[in-house]
Amino acid sequence: PRIKMASFTPSAGAMSAHSDVLDGPIPDSEDAKLRLVEELKNRGRAAVGAKSWRDASLLYKRAVQVSPNDAVLYANLALTLINMGFYEEARGNAVKSTELDATYVKGFWRLGQALDKLTRTSEALDAMKQALELDPNNKALKKEVGRLTQQLKEEEELMKMDIDTEATEGDKTKIDLPPVVKPPKNATTTTTKKPSSSEKLVENGGDDEDDLFTKSDHVKGYKVVNGKKTSYFHRELSEEEKNMIGDIAPKRLDDSNHIESSNTPQLIQQPEGASAWNKAGTWEERDVTKWAQETLKDALLATEYMLPASSPAPGAIAKVTAVPKLDGHASYASVRGKKKYIYEFFIQLKWEFVHDDEKGSGTMSFPDFDGTCEIGDGYEMHNYTVAPETPPSLRPVLDRFVKNDGLRDAIHTTLDEWVGLLKATY
């Protein structure tokens, strides 16, 4: 079935590769909390990239416990729950994301996805429309709004057909059936009732092996072992076989070799560039932030767009002139032998537009360039500005070829190609 209403309650992290960050109390100092949340986010993104939804859910669940006012964390948690089939819990976390930040696009996006899975199509469409209002040029959101609009139309048509069918069936002429002839009062009628399987057991006394079976159980392949009915294929191990195999019951791992000063997660010494939280050797991460910032900045500064001959300003050039802010990190991690790529950046750009003697300039930012974004779907753009000295006559051209298409699409392509470069390099 499509709807799964159960909720996901993560158990203790003892059986997880991430138990070093999942277990223990929340740190007291703000600095320690920030470090822990950052580590949880890094691993969460890698788990999402690997589609390890349970691990991702555990990590983001822990993250919202440590940082309960972060809208992004709730939206990411909702994403993992949607992919696990816990749609109602995903909806609740998405709602929390939108309450914490009413301008966060992905909060409404995840809310729409959860509501769609719950077959609440009208509400899902409303949520997607709210997301599209915040990011009107998002191609993926446009597709979702179009799909849900069509889906809602089809559902309404089906509902109308059901109503019309019920009305038609209610108007059908009733067929007169011949009267039922009752037997005379003095007549006697006898019926033979087939005894149930439970009645058979009582009649037979219930102590025999045969008493444990219904009439067809022998045919189905059941047999009795130690007084219990079981499958024909069940085989009891001999004492010799049990001794050879030994005790195979699950046992708790011995933590006696791990010496901790407290239950609070502690940073430990690791090789340079490796994750400071890794204790079990199941997670190994290498920091490549410096390389990422250098290559990403170079790629963005080389990005430009020439307006086509059919445009109002043929031959004009729109280009990135500076990257005043490039905050974030990048790394790659080995999780049980598989390599995953983790990156998250806030990017602020300065742009310039030149056509003949006219010139315009401004800024734009991409606050959410990370591994949860699908290649080819574009990226959210915020804080688009145009410098006051820009000629008013250029504004319509800038809106079309810088803000909405043209240079913005070229930047999207640059970012997508950089992701490919990261994976090819490491």
N, C-alpha and C positions, 0 to 999 in steps of 0.2 A: 504493500500500500504506500501511497505517496506521503501521507502524513504520519509523522512519528512524534507523539506528544510527550514522550518521556524526557526527563532532563538528564544532563550529564554532570555527575558529581565526581570530580577527580579524586582518586585515592591518594594515599601518601606516596611520595616519590621513591620509595625504597626499591621498587622494581624498575625504575626508569633510569635511562642513561644520564638524566639531568637531575638526579637526586641531590647533587651537591648544591643546587640553587633552589630546589623545590622544598627541601626539608628545613626544619629549624624555624625559630621565631623571626619576625621581621626586625631588621636592624633598628637601633635607636637613632643614630645620627642621620641627618639629611644627606650627607655626603655618601654614606654607606648605602642608603636607600637608592640614590641616583645610580650608583655603580651597579647595584643588583638589578634594578629595572633595565638598565642598558644591556646587561648581559642576558637577561630574560628576553628582551626584544630581539637581540641578535640571533639567539637560538630559535626563537619563535619564527622569525623570517626564514631561516634555513629549513625548519621543519615544514613550513608552508610550501616552500619551493620543492621539497621532497615529497609533498603530499602526505606527510606523516601527521595526520590530523589529530590523533590522540596526543602525541607529544606536544604539538602546537597548542592544543587546548589547555593542557596542563601548564605550559609556560605562560600563556597569556592570562590564565586564571590566577596564577601566582602574581603576575605583574599588576593586575588590577587590585589585588589585595595590598600590595606595597604602595601603589600609586592610584588611589581610587577616584581621582578627578581628571584622568587623562582620557579624552574622548576617543583618541586613536586606538588605545588599547582595547576599549570595549568594542569598537567596530571590528578590529582584527579578531577578537575572541568570537564575535558573532559569525565571522567568515568561517572559522574552524568548526563551529557548531553546526552551521548549515551543511557543511560537507560531511559531517558525521550523522546527519539526519535528525538532530535535536532542534527542530525548527522553532518551537515555542520559546525555548530558552534563548535561542539566537535572536528572536524578535525582542525579547526583554533587554538583552545587552545592546542591541542596535538602538532601541528607544533611549536607553541611558546615554549612549553616545550623542544622539541628537539633542538631548536635554543639556548635556555639558557644553556642547558647541553647536549652535544652530547654523553655523556656516560651514561645517565640515561635510563635504560632499559624500564621502564614503559612509558616513553614518546613515544617511538617508538611503544610499545605495544598498547597504546591507539590510536595512529595514525592509526595503522593497523586495529583495530576494527572499527573505524569511517569510514575508506575507504571501508571496507568490507560492512558495512551497506549502503553505498552510491553506492554499486555494482561496485566499481572501484577495481576489484579483483586483477589485475596485480600490481597496486600501493600498495594495502593492503599486498600482498605477499612480495613485496620489503621491506616494513616497518617491517614486522614480521621477515624477514631474518636479517635485521639490529639489531633488538632486540636480536635475537638468537646468532649473532656474539658477542654481548656484554656479553651474559650469555649462553654459549653453552651447559650447562647441565640442562637447565630449561625444565622440562618435558612438562609443559603446552604449552610453545612456540613451542616445537617440534611438538606437536599435531596440533597446529594452522598452522604451515608451511605446514605440510602434508595435512591438510584439504584444505587449500587454493590452494595448488599445484594441487590437484585433481579437485577442483572446477574450476580452470582456464582451465584445460584440457577439462573438460566437456563443458565449455562455448565456447571454440575454436571449438570443434567438432560440437556443435549446429550451430555456425556461418557458418561453412563450409557446413553443410547440407542445411541451408537456401540459401546459394549462389548457390549450386548445384540445388536446387529446382527451383530457379528463372531462371537459365539457361535452365533447362529442359522445363519449361513452355513457355519460349520464343521461343523454337524450334518446338513447336507443330504446325501441319498443320492447317491453318485457314479453318474454315468451311464456304462454300458458302451458304449464306442465299437467299431465293427467293426474287426477286425484290419487292419493295413496290409499290402497285398500288395506284396512286394518284387519288382522285375524280375529276370529270370534273370541269372546272372553273366556269360554271354556276350553279353548284350544291351548295346547302346551307346546312350548318351543324349547328345544334343547340346543345348547351351543357347547362346543368343545374348546376349552382354553388351553393353548400351548404353554406348558410350564416354562418359566424363565430359567436362565442358567443358574441364578441364585437359588431358585426353588429346587432345582436338581441337586444342588450341593446339600441342601437340608435333607432331602429325601434319602440321599446316599449315606448320610451320617457325617460326612465332612472330614474323616480322619485318613482316608485312603489317598494315595497319590492321584488316583483317577478322579477323586473328588475335587482336585485343584483345577481341573480342565473343564472347559465347555466341550460341546460335541465336536467342534471343528478345531480345537487347539492342537490336537495331535497332528492334524494335517498341516497346520501352520508352522510346525517345527518347534514346539515348546517341549521342555523336559523339566524334571525336578532335580535340584542339587541342594543337599543339606536342608531338605524340607521346603525349599522355595522354588517357585516356578520361574524358569529362566529360558533364554534362547537355547536352541539345540546346539548352536555353535559355541556356547560357553564351555570353557575347559578350565578346571581347577589345576593349579600348579602343585606338583609333588613337593614334599619337604626338601628333597635334594635340589630341585630346581630353584626353590625359594632361597636356599643357602648360597647357591651359585650366583644368583642375581644380587643378593644383599638387600639392604634397606634403601628403597628408592623414594621414600617419603620426602616431600620438600622440606628443606631446612633453612633457617635464617642464616644469612651470611655473617661470618665472624668479623665484627668491627674492632676487635681488640688491637689490631695493628694501627688503627687510626687514632691519633692522639689529638684531641681538640681542647682548647682552653675553655670553650663554652659551646652551647648549642647553636650560637649565631654563626652563619656562614663566614668563613675566614678566607682572606686572600692568601695564596701560597705562591712560592717562587716557581716560575715556569721558564722554559727557554724563551729568549727574546722574540716577541711577536706572537707568542702563543697565548691562549686564553688563560687568565689567572685563576679561573674558577674550576678548571678541569682537574679532578682528583682521581677519577676512575680510569682514565685513559680511553674512555669511549667517545670523547669529544675533543677534537684537536682543531684549533683555529689559528690562522695566520693573518695578521693585520697588514693590509696593503693600502691603507688610507693615503699615505704620501704619494704613492704612484698614481692612485685613482684621482686625487685632486689635481695633480699636474697634467695628466693626460686628458681629463675631462675639461679642464679649463682651456687647454690648447685646442681641443676639438670644438668647443663652443665659440672661441674667438675666430675660428676659421669658417663659421657658419654665416652664410649670406643667401639672399634670394633676389633674383632679377625679375622684374615685372614683365609679363609677356606683351607682345606687340598689340594684342587686342585690349589691353587694360587702359585706363584713363591716363596712365603715366608710363608709356612704353619705355623699356630700358632703364627705368629707375632701379636703384639698388637699396635694399634694406639689409642691414647686417648687424651682428653683435659687435660692439666696440669695447666692452669691458665686462668683467665678472667680479664686481665688488664684494660679493659674498658667496662663499661655497663651503657651507658648514655640513659636517657629517662624517661618515666613516665608511670603509669598505674592507671586507675580509673574505677569505674562503675557508671553509671548514670541512674536515673529514669526519663524517658521522658513520661509524661502523664500516669504514673502508670506502664510503661514497663521498664524493666531493660536492659541496654545496657553496653557493655564492651569496654573500650577504652585503647589501649596500643600502644606504639611506642618506640622502643629501637634501639640503635646502639651498636652492640656487637663486641668486638675484643677478639680473643682467641689465646692462645698458645697451640700448639699440640706437641706430641712426638710419635715417631715410634721406636719400639724396636724389633729386630729379632736376636736371638743368641747374638753375640758380636757386632753387628752393630746397630747403633743408628742414627736417624735423627730427626730433629725438625724444627719448623717454626711457622708461624702465619697465620691467616685468619680472615676476618671480615664479618659480616652480617649487612649492614648499614640500612636495611629497614625491620626490623621485626615489623610488625604492623597488625592492624585488617583488613586491606584491602587485606591481603594475604589469599588465599584459603587454607584451611587445606588439606594436601596431595599433594599440587602442588610444594612444596619445596620453598626455599628462595634464593634470590640473594646473591652470595658470591663475595667479592672483596678482593684485597690486599693479595692474597695467596703468601706466601714467604717460602723459604727453607733456613735454616741456611747454611752459607758457609762451615762449618766444616762437613756437612753431606756427607757421601761417595757417589761419583758419581754413583756407581753401584745401589744405592737405588732409584735414581731419577725416573725411569720408574714405579717402584712399588708404589712410593709415588703419582705420578700423577694419577694412577689408583685407589688406595685404600684410599687416603686421599683427594686429590683435587677433583676428579670426582665422586667417589662412596665411599663405605665403611664408613669411619669416617664421611664424609660429610652427607651421608644419615642418619647415626645414630644421627647426630646433628639435622637434619630436624625433625626426630622423636621426639627427646627431646623437641624441640620447640613446636611441635604440641601437645604433651602431657601436656606441661606447660599451654597452652591455655585452655585445658580441666580442669586442676587443678584450674585455675583462676575462671572459671565459676562454678565449683563445690564448691569452697570455699566461693564465694560471690554471 
